[in-house]
Amino acid sequence: KNLGLNDKQQRVHVLKKLALSQAALGNPDESISYIYDYFKIDFQPTFLLHEDFDSIRDEENFAKLSGTVLPKFTGWSIFYFFVSLIGFYVTFVLLINKKIDKQARILIATFVFIHSLFILNICINQTNYVFEFPHTYLMSTWSSFLYGPLLFLYFKRVTKSTDLNKSDILHFLPTLVLTIYLIFTVYGFSGSEKVNQMLQRLQEGLNPGDSTKLFLMVTLKAISLGLYAFLVHLILVKNKIGLSKKTRTWQKNIYLIHISYVMVYMIYGIYINVGVNSALFYHAPIVLMSTMVLYVGYAANVQPDVFSGLYAYTNRLFPKYVKSGLTDSLSQELKNNLKHLFQKEKLYRNNDINLDMVAEKLDTTRHNTSQLINEHFNMSFREFVNSHRIQEAKEL
């Protein structure tokens, strides 16, 4: 009779008494059912620590409920927490480093940020604090389709040395659609509604911290990761000229960590879709994400010049060219003409060759010619000439 009243406090009192009574009678299923009803009105997980539940504490369903809603810490959760903090610090360091190309640092900083947010999300889920702070529920899911596009656009920027254009925004369309969907199905709800969502999933035997469309999300994310990993591979294979050995090594390592994550995540996706839970393939992708965060953090503090790719030569080694009027298209055209002069006409054979002579042949200024050689070939004018002479001498 009292359960039918609108008095919240009275209903809470009755549900708690009923849960404890059923436990005393040795009816764990009925007791747990009343506990769920109570939690959906007033979520206080410490109620499970009541001594009158000792008679059913070892029951499988009760143990599962306690282990899912009561805060706890493990070695994994502590490790993930500190990695996420490092990741947010690295994001800040990248964003304020004016020595890194602006577009490149925004892309790679956002890439690190969504990794860190996901790792923190996993930490909160594992410690069960998602019930204490319900607005963290699925807080990183909106970025599920961002990993591939961000890395692809970053490598496109730093290896091709071209500005990003309006069409590149299309890569973020899936993320926009997903975010709008989540606003109406999760993010727009109150804290208590989110708790009830998680409790409902738990009552149905599911993981409360996962999306209700877990299988679909994992599948689509795996497809997105695989597609963009292939596109990044094409960029790295085709665009190596002009990059220093240190930068190429860094980019190769970043790609290897990412492709390892993609492969492991795909295996994890297969396990999920066939209904198999594997602790190894649950933690493996997160460990690789943590490795990515820590490696980028190392580079951000030790060798930040590698982040800009081709732009590193402009912004760090040759700051006098930062405000040059030499456009990308003109620079590429002059580069091709310069290669023709040295490879076909063998201009380097002239004993009196100088920068003014080459500039006149290219029909451009001395300043542009010097910039061209520095940026595209990472050499001074004299080094550029001598490299061709040495190559011909070796051939002879």
C-alpha positions, 0 to 999 in steps of 0.5 A: 500500500505504501509503495503506491504513494507518491511520498518518495521518502516513504517509498524509499523506507519501504523498499529498503525494509523489503530488501532487507526482509527478503535477504533475511528470509533467504530470497536473494532474487527478490531482495535484489529486485527491491534493491534495484527499485530503491536505487532507481529512486535514491541511489545510495550504493553503501546500502549494500554494506548493511550487515543484514545482507551478509546472508546473501552476500556470496550469492552471484547476483548480489556479488555482481551488483556490489562489484558494479556499483560500489567504488573500487580501485585496481592496478589498472584503474590507477595506471589509466588515471595517471596516463589520462592526467599525463595526456591532458598535460601533453595536450596543453603543452602541444597547444601552447607550443608556438614553435609547432605549426598551428594546424599540426599542433591543433590536430595532434593535440586533439588526437591526444586529448580524445585518447586521454578522455577515453582512458579516463572514461575507462578508469571511471567505469572500472572504479564504478565512479560512473554511478557517483558522477553519472554525467561521465557516462559515455563521455568519450563515445562522441569521439569514436570516429575521430581517431582516424580522421585526426591522424590522417589530416595531421599526416596530410598536413605535415608530410604534404606541406599543404593547408587543410581545405573546406572539404576536409571538414567532411571527415568530421561528419560521422562525429557530428551525426554521432554527437547529435544522436548522443545528445538526444539519447544520453547527454541531454538526460539528467544525472538520475536518468543516466543512473537509471539507464545504467541500472537497467542495463545492469539488471539485464545482465549487461555492462552498465558503462557501455553504449546500448548500441555497443555491437554497432558502435564497435563495428563502425569504429573498427571500420573507420579505424581500418579505413583511415589507417590505410589512408595514412599508410598511403600518405607515408609511403608517397611523401617522404621527401624533405623530412629529416630522418628523426621526423620520419622515425617519429612518424613511423613509430606513431603509425606503428602504435596506431596500426597495432591499436587498430588491429587489436581493436578489430580482434576485440570487436570480433570477440564482442560480436560473438559474445566472448569477453576477454580481459586480454583484448579488453585491456590491450587496446587501452594499453596501446592508447596509453602507449600513444599518449606517453610516446607523444608526451615524450616527443612533446618535451624532448623533440617538439620539432618533429611535430611540424614535419616539413613545416619544422624547417620553416618554423624552427630552422629558417624562421626568416621565411615564416612570413614569406609570400611564396605560396604552396603552388608557386613553391611546388612549381619552382621546385620542379623547375629547379630539379629540371635545371640540376637533373636534366641541364646539370647546372651544377657543372658550372664552376661559377654557379651561384644563387643569383644565377639559379634565381635568374634561371628560375625567373624568381628572386634570390630570396625565394630560391634560397627558401625553396632549397631550404624548405624542400631539400633541407640544405643550404644552396652550397650543400645542394650544389655539392650533393649533385656534384658528389652524386655524379662523381660517385657514378663516374 
